[in-house]
């Protein structure tokens, strides 16, 4: 046998083994396709046939289709209800937005009013503070006025008492005045009968005046710088001095309005009288 024949023999043997393996496998996997398709008996661990499974699946599919249709109807109804609810909500939203816009405008107005009211309150607070300060000042002024009134009232009471006393004193003085007038009338009657005047008793008393010696004559006559306008009368006596030195006394013999002439009393002369010496009616 040649080499080629041997190779073909080996190949034929291998192929035989392969085909035998395929046959064993096909036999091992062989099924009763009719029973696999139409079997309705599941006892003994048998599997339900494909036809029965298909029928069951078709029944399940039918139920599912019915349920799906029902669900679609429910979904359509639900969508319609949702659309209606959405439309209602949209309408409510539109109304709410309109109401919100109105409320926002009202809020803005109230905010502006609140700002104005706040400013007004601040202004009122400022005016209230000013009025309180003014009121405090008025109270203090009233206290001062009240104290002054109390003082004035006490003074009025005192003055009233003094007035009452003065009126009593006036009444007493009026009574005494009447008595004095009656007495003076009687005295005047007596003085008239004796040829006397009111100045008769005091006419010899000179007023308190001072003067200056204007001229001195050789006849012991001295002219001075005052006269009848100053109350000097004939007969009045005046003292002459120079500094702290007493010079003597003169008796007025002649009087004019602003001049007078006096005669030196020799017995009282203490020095030489000269022009410019001082003259007085009374020493202080």
C-alpha positions in Angstrom: 0.0 0.0 0.0 1.3 3.4 -0.9 1.7 6.4 1.4 -1.2 8.1 -0.2 -3.4 5.1 0.4 -2.4 5.1 4.0 -3.2 8.8 4.4 -6.6 8.3 2.8 -7.2 5.3 5.1 -6.4 7.4 8.2 -8.6 10.2 6.9 -11.5 7.9 6.3 -11.1 6.5 9.9 -11.0 10.0 11.4 -14.0 11.1 9.4 -15.9 8.0 10.5 -15.2 8.8 14.1 -16.4 12.4 13.6 -19.6 11.3 11.8 -20.3 8.7 14.5 -19.9 11.5 17.1 -22.4 13.7 15.2 -24.8 10.8 15.1 -24.5 10.2 18.9 -25.1 13.9 19.5 -28.1 14.1 17.2 -29.6 11.1 18.9 -28.9 12.5 22.3 -30.6 15.7 21.4 -33.5 14.3 19.6 -36.9 15.6 20.7 -40.5 14.8 20.1 -41.3 18.1 18.4 -45.1 17.3 18.2 -45.2 16.6 22.0 -43.0 19.7 22.6 -45.5 21.7 20.6 -48.9 20.2 21.6 -48.2 18.7 25.1 -50.9 19.6 27.6 -49.8 17.2 30.4 -47.3 18.6 32.8 -47.2 15.6 35.1 -44.0 13.7 35.5 -41.9 16.8 35.0 -43.1 17.3 31.4 -43.0 20.7 30.0 -46.1 22.4 28.7 -46.3 22.5 24.9 -45.4 25.5 22.9 -48.9 25.8 21.5 -50.4 25.8 25.0 -47.8 28.3 26.1 -48.7 30.4 23.0 -52.4 30.2 23.9 -51.7 31.1 27.5 -49.5 34.0 26.3 -52.2 35.1 23.8 -54.7 35.0 26.7 -52.3 37.0 28.8 -51.7 39.3 25.9 -55.4 39.7 25.4 -55.9 40.6 29.0 -52.9 42.9 28.8 -54.4 44.5 25.6 -57.7 44.9 27.4 -56.0 46.4 30.4 -53.9 48.5 28.1 -57.0 49.8 26.3 -58.6 50.4 29.7 -55.5 52.2 30.9 -55.4 54.2 27.6 -59.1 55.2 28.2 -58.3 56.0 31.8 -55.2 57.9 30.6 -57.3 59.8 28.1 -59.9 60.6 30.8 -57.1 61.5 33.2 -55.5 63.7 30.5 -58.8 65.4 29.8 -59.3 65.9 33.5 -55.8 67.1 33.8 -56.3 69.4 30.9 -59.5 70.8 32.5 -57.7 71.0 35.9 -54.7 72.6 34.1 -57.0 75.1 32.4 -58.7 75.8 35.7 -55.3 76.2 37.4 -54.1 78.4 34.5 -57.2 80.5 35.0 -56.6 80.6 38.7 -52.9 81.4 38.0 -54.0 84.3 35.8 -56.4 85.5 38.4 -53.7 85.0 41.1 -51.2 86.9 39.0 -53.7 89.7 38.5 -54.5 89.7 42.2 -50.8 89.6 42.9 -50.2 92.6 40.6 -53.0 94.4 42.4 -51.7 93.4 45.8 -48.2 94.5 44.7 -49.5 97.9 43.6 -51.4 98.1 46.9 -48.2 97.0 48.8 -46.2 99.7 46.9 -48.9 102.2 47.8 -48.9 101.1 51.4 -45.1 101.2 51.5 -45.1 104.7 50.1 -47.9 105.6 52.7 -45.8 104.0 55.4 -42.7 106.0 54.3 -44.8 109.2 54.3 -46.3 108.2 57.7 -42.9 107.4 59.1 -41.5 110.8 58.0 -44.7 112.4 59.3 -44.2 110.6 62.6 -40.5 111.7 62.7 -41.6 115.3 62.0 -44.3 114.9 64.7 -41.8 113.5 67.1 -39.5 116.4 66.4 -42.4 118.9 66.9 -43.4 116.9 70.1 -39.8 117.2 71.4 -39.7 120.9 70.7 -43.2 121.3 72.3 -42.1 119.4 75.3 -39.0 121.6 75.6 -41.2 124.7 75.2 -43.7 123.3 77.6 -40.9 122.7 80.1 -39.7 126.2 79.6 -43.3 127.5 80.0 -43.6 125.4 83.2 -40.4 126.9 84.6 -41.6 130.3 83.5 -44.9 129.6 85.2 -43.1 128.6 88.4 -41.1 131.8 88.3 -44.3 133.8 87.6 -46.1 131.9 90.4 -43.2 132.7 92.8 -43.3 136.3 91.7 -47.1 136.3 92.1 -46.8 134.8 95.6 -44.2 137.4 96.4 -46.4 140.1 95.0 -49.4 138.7 96.8 -47.4 138.7 100.1 -46.4 142.3 99.2 -50.0 143.2 98.5 -51.0 141.7 101.8 -48.3 143.7 103.5 -49.2 146.9 101.6 -52.9 146.3 102.3 -52.0 146.1 106.0 -49.9 149.2 105.6 -52.7 150.9 103.7 -55.2 150.0 106.4 -52.7 151.4 109.0 -52.2 154.4 106.8 -55.9 154.9 106.4 -56.3 154.7 110.2 -53.4 157.1 110.6 -54.9 159.3 107.9 -58.2 159.4 109.7 -56.3 160.2 112.9 -54.2 162.9 111.1 -57.4 164.3 109.5 -58.9 164.6 112.9 -55.7 166.2 114.2 -55.6 168.4 111.1 -59.0 169.6 111.8 -58.0 170.3 115.4 -54.8 172.0 114.1 -56.8 174.0 111.6 -59.1 175.1 114.3 -56.2 176.1 116.5 -54.4 177.9 113.6 -57.6 179.8 112.9 -57.7 180.9 116.5 -53.9 181.7 116.5 -54.3 183.7 113.3 -57.2 185.6 114.8 -55.0 186.4 117.9 -52.0 187.4 115.6 -54.2 189.6 113.5 -55.5 191.4 116.6 -51.8 192.0 117.7 -50.5 192.9 114.2 -48.2 189.9 113.8 -47.4 187.8 110.7 -46.4 184.2 110.2 -42.7 185.1 109.7 -42.5 187.5 112.6 -41.0 184.8 114.9 -38.4 183.4 112.4 -37.7 186.2 110.0 -34.5 187.0 112.0 -33.0 183.5 111.3 -31.0 183.5 108.1 -30.9 180.5 105.7 -27.8 178.4 105.6 -25.9 179.9 102.7 -22.2 180.7 101.8 -20.8 183.7 99.9 -17.6 185.6 99.0 -16.5 189.0 100.1 -16.6 191.3 97.0 -15.6 194.7 98.5 -14.5 196.1 101.9 -15.0 199.9 102.5 -13.3 202.1 105.1 -16.6 202.5 106.9 -16.5 198.8 108.0 -19.0 197.9 105.3 -18.6 194.6 103.5 -20.3 193.7 100.2 -21.0 190.0 99.7 -22.0 187.9 96.6 -25.6 186.8 97.7 -28.8 188.7 98.2 -32.5 188.5 98.6 -32.8 185.8 95.9 -30.9 183.6 98.3 -33.1 184.4 101.3 -30.9 187.0 102.9 -32.8 189.8 104.6 -31.8 193.0 106.5 -30.8 192.2 110.1 -29.4 188.8 109.3 -26.0 188.1 110.8 -23.2 186.2 108.9 -19.7 185.0 109.9 -16.5 185.9 108.0 -13.5 183.5 107.8 -10.4 182.8 105.8 -9.4 179.1 105.7 -9.6 178.0 109.3 -9.2 181.5 110.7 -12.3 183.3 112.1 -12.3 187.0 111.1 -15.5 188.4 112.6 -19.3 188.9 112.1 -21.3 191.3 109.9 -24.9 192.4 110.2 -26.8 192.8 106.8 -27.9 196.4 106.4 -28.8 196.6 102.6 -30.0 193.8 100.3 -30.6 193.6 96.5 -31.4 190.5 94.4 -27.8 189.1 94.1 -25.9 191.4 96.5 -25.9 192.4 100.1 -24.0 194.9 102.3 -23.2 194.1 105.9 -21.6 196.1 108.7 -18.7 194.7 110.7 -19.3 194.1 114.4 -16.2 195.6 116.0 -16.6 193.7 119.2 -16.3 190.3 117.4 -13.6 191.2 114.9 -10.6 188.9 115.0 -8.7 190.0 111.9 -8.6 192.2 108.9 -11.3 191.3 106.4 -10.2 191.3 102.7 -11.7 190.7 99.3 -12.1 187.0 98.6 -12.8 186.0 102.2 -15.6 183.5 102.8 -18.9 184.3 104.4 -21.5 181.9 105.9 -24.6 182.1 107.9 -23.8 179.0 109.9 -20.7 176.9 110.4 -21.2 173.2 109.8 
